[in-house]
């Protein structure tokens, strides 16, 4: 059979004829005239090579071939119809697996409240957080495995962006640091020894990129790959970390840290959620994005 010559409407007509075993009743089901339905039956007979409906006295009967077609045809049409019906996401019963990419500071700030929401509404859903990688090493093959990215900037191709919360950078030092609030002065800041955060896929700490644009170089004593490592080291040394203020506030009590305003303010950082264009209308993605946005709004409402 040449599928290029197959009219899907013929399959709908065949389904009606097989269900009704009557041209007139099939015509009513199809909202067609009886001659048009008879014409469709003749085309189907030619296509399949079987009479399909035969007269037995005053009524029509299905041939054995027609009988055999009833169930698989109904199933095939249901599958075709499902292509045009949006999938539903039933959170309470879903066992879906989501893969998120985000830096460690986003994990610290967002994942505890987000997982509390997920656990309440979708106890069988699992989330896999993978290490953040910059746009330069965010390959198309890797991107196809990701459901959501949390990041600053706007450099992920094939992804839509929504802001989830804002932040500002500040200095973090251990409680009892010998310089303490004096670090708010530029000279003291420049003479201090700093820990830099260089995330995978970046060449340097973004703070240093910004400082260099101002003609300023700070003294880097240590480079670590994550913000949380920077704060853990800062809590037990006299090094200074220039990191997002919300993260300092989240760990200040646990690590005995103090927040100091920097002598130069880089301004507001916008943290964004990126989701694939291919998942724009996916109910599961929409559900997760709603929870992330809700979590971001709650974070935005907290004072730091």
C-alpha positions in Angstrom: 0.0 0.0 0.0 1.2 3.5 -0.9 0.8 5.6 2.3 1.1 8.8 0.3 -2.3 8.0 -1.3 -3.9 7.3 2.1 -6.5 9.9 3.2 -6.8 10.0 7.0 -10.5 10.8 6.6 -10.9 7.4 5.0 -9.7 5.8 8.2 -12.3 7.8 10.1 -15.0 6.6 7.6 -13.8 3.0 7.9 -14.0 3.2 11.7 -17.6 4.5 11.5 -18.6 1.7 9.0 -17.0 -1.0 11.1 -18.8 0.3 14.2 -22.2 0.7 12.6 -22.1 -2.1 10.0 -24.4 0.2 8.1 -23.8 2.8 5.4 -26.8 5.0 6.5 -25.9 4.9 10.2 -22.2 5.5 9.4 -23.2 8.5 7.3 -25.1 9.9 10.3 -22.1 9.4 12.6 -19.8 11.1 10.1 -22.3 13.9 9.4 -22.0 13.0 5.7 -24.5 12.2 3.0 -25.2 8.5 2.3 -23.8 8.8 -1.3 -20.6 10.3 0.1 -20.3 7.5 2.6 -21.0 4.9 -0.1 -18.2 6.5 -2.1 -15.8 6.2 0.8 -16.7 2.6 1.3 -15.9 1.9 -2.4 -12.6 3.6 -2.1 -11.8 1.5 1.1 -12.7 -1.7 -0.7 -10.3 -0.8 -3.5 -7.6 0.2 -1.1 -7.9 -2.9 1.2 -8.9 -5.4 -1.4 -11.9 -6.7 0.6 -15.6 -5.9 0.4 -15.7 -5.1 4.1 -19.5 -4.9 4.3 -21.7 -7.5 2.5 -25.4 -7.8 2.3 -27.1 -10.7 4.2 -30.8 -10.5 3.5 -32.1 -7.1 4.7 -28.9 -6.1 6.6 -25.2 -5.6 6.1 -22.5 -7.7 7.8 -18.8 -7.3 8.3 -16.5 -9.6 6.5 -13.9 -11.5 8.6 -11.2 -9.0 7.3 -13.4 -6.1 8.6 -13.9 -7.8 11.9 -10.2 -8.1 12.3 -9.6 -4.5 11.6 -12.0 -3.1 14.2 -9.8 -3.2 17.3 -6.4 -2.2 15.8 -8.1 0.6 13.8 -9.8 2.1 16.9 -6.5 1.9 18.8 -4.6 3.6 15.9 -7.1 6.4 15.7 -7.0 7.0 19.4 -3.2 7.3 19.1 -3.5 9.8 16.3 -6.0 11.8 18.3 -3.7 11.8 21.3 -1.0 13.6 19.1 -3.2 16.7 19.1 -4.3 16.6 22.8 -1.9 18.3 25.3 -0.5 15.9 27.8 -1.6 16.4 31.4 0.7 16.5 34.3 -0.8 14.8 37.4 1.7 15.9 40.0 0.5 13.6 42.8 1.0 10.4 40.7 3.8 11.5 38.4 7.2 9.7 38.6 8.9 12.2 36.3 12.6 12.9 36.5 13.7 16.5 36.0 17.3 17.5 35.4 18.4 21.0 36.5 21.7 22.9 36.1 22.6 25.6 38.6 25.6 27.0 40.6 26.0 26.0 44.2 24.6 29.3 45.5 21.3 28.7 43.7 21.2 25.1 45.2 21.7 26.6 48.7 19.1 29.3 48.3 16.4 27.6 46.2 16.5 23.9 46.6 15.4 23.5 50.2 12.2 25.5 49.8 11.6 24.2 46.3 12.0 20.5 47.4 9.5 21.1 50.2 7.0 22.2 47.6 7.8 19.3 45.3 7.5 16.8 48.1 4.1 18.1 49.1 2.6 18.2 45.7 4.5 15.5 43.8 6.1 13.0 46.2 7.3 10.6 43.5 9.0 13.3 41.3 12.8 13.3 41.4 15.2 16.1 40.7 18.8 15.7 39.6 21.0 18.8 40.0 24.0 18.8 37.8 27.1 21.0 38.1 26.9 24.4 36.4 28.8 24.9 33.2 29.2 28.2 31.3 27.7 28.9 27.9 31.1 28.2 26.2 30.8 24.5 27.3 27.1 24.2 27.3 26.9 22.0 24.2 23.7 21.2 22.2 23.9 17.6 23.2 24.2 18.5 26.9 21.4 21.1 26.5 19.0 18.4 25.3 19.3 16.7 28.7 18.4 19.8 30.7 14.9 20.8 31.9 15.9 24.0 33.6 18.9 26.2 34.1 19.4 28.8 37.0 22.0 31.4 36.1 22.7 35.1 35.6 23.2 36.5 32.1 21.4 35.7 28.9 23.6 33.4 26.9 21.8 30.0 26.6 20.7 29.5 23.1 17.4 27.7 22.5 16.2 28.6 26.0 13.6 31.2 27.2 14.5 33.4 30.2 12.5 34.5 33.3 13.8 36.5 36.2 13.3 34.7 39.6 15.1 37.0 42.1 17.6 39.7 42.5 20.7 40.0 44.6 23.7 42.3 45.4 27.3 41.4 46.1 28.9 42.1 49.4 32.0 41.2 51.4 32.0 38.2 53.8 34.5 37.8 56.6 34.6 35.7 59.7 33.2 37.2 62.9 36.2 38.7 64.7 38.1 39.5 61.5 40.9 42.0 62.3 39.8 44.3 59.5 36.0 43.8 59.8 34.0 46.9 58.8 37.3 48.7 57.7 37.0 46.7 54.5 34.3 49.2 53.4 37.2 51.6 52.7 38.9 51.1 49.3 42.4 51.1 50.5 41.7 48.4 53.2 39.8 46.4 50.6 42.6 46.5 48.1 45.3 45.5 50.7 43.2 42.5 52.0 43.8 39.0 50.8 40.8 37.6 48.8 39.3 34.3 47.8 38.1 34.3 44.2 35.3 32.0 42.8 35.9 30.7 39.3 33.1 28.5 38.2 33.6 25.8 35.6 33.4 27.4 32.1 34.7 30.8 33.3 38.2 32.3 33.1 38.0 34.3 36.3 35.8 35.5 39.0 33.1 37.8 37.5 33.8 40.3 40.3 37.4 40.6 39.0 36.2 41.2 35.5 34.0 44.0 36.8 36.8 45.5 39.0 39.3 45.4 36.1 36.8 47.5 34.0 37.2 50.1 36.8 41.0 49.9 36.6 41.2 48.0 39.9 43.0 44.7 40.8 42.4 43.0 44.1 44.9 40.6 45.8 43.8 37.0 45.1 45.2 34.5 47.6 43.0 31.6 46.8 40.8 30.4 43.9 37.9 28.0 44.5 35.3 26.6 42.1 32.2 27.5 44.2 30.7 30.1 46.4 30.0 27.8 49.3 33.7 26.7 49.4 34.7 30.3 49.4 32.5 31.0 52.5 33.7 27.9 54.3 37.3 29.0 53.8 36.5 32.6 54.7 34.9 31.4 58.0 38.1 29.9 59.2 40.7 32.3 57.8 41.3 36.0 57.4 40.5 35.9 53.7 37.7 38.0 52.3 35.0 36.8 49.9 33.2 39.1 47.5 30.0 37.1 46.9 26.2 37.4 46.7 24.7 39.0 49.8 21.8 36.5 50.0 24.2 33.6 50.3 26.1 35.3 53.1 22.9 35.8 55.0 21.8 32.2 54.5 25.1 30.9 55.9 26.1 33.7 58.3 24.7 32.0 61.5 26.0 28.5 60.6 29.5 29.8 59.6 29.7 32.8 61.9 30.1 35.2 59.1 29.7 39.0 59.0 28.5 41.0 55.9 30.4 44.1 55.1 29.3 46.6 52.4 32.0 46.8 49.6 33.7 50.1 48.8 32.6 49.6 45.2 29.1 48.3 44.5 28.6 46.2 41.3 24.9 46.8 41.4 22.0 44.4 41.2 22.5 40.9 40.0 19.5 39.3 38.3 19.1 35.5 38.8 17.2 33.9 35.9 15.5 30.6 35.1 16.1 29.3 31.6 13.9 26.7 30.1 14.1 25.0 26.7 11.9 26.3 23.9 10.9 22.7 23.2 9.4 22.5 26.6 7.5 25.8 26.5 4.1 24.1 26.4 5.0 21.0 28.3 2.7 20.7 31.4 5.4 19.1 33.6 7.8 21.9 32.7 5.1 24.5 33.3 4.4 23.0 36.8 8.1 23.0 37.8 8.6 26.6 36.5 5.7 27.8 38.5 7.2 26.3 41.7 10.6 27.9 40.9 9.1 31.3 40.3 7.1 31.0 43.5 10.2 30.1 45.4 12.0 33.1 43.9 9.3 35.5 44.9 9.4 34.2 48.5 13.2 34.7 48.5 12.8 38.2 47.0 10.5 39.0 49.9 13.2 38.2 52.5 15.4 40.9 53.9 19.2 40.3 53.7 
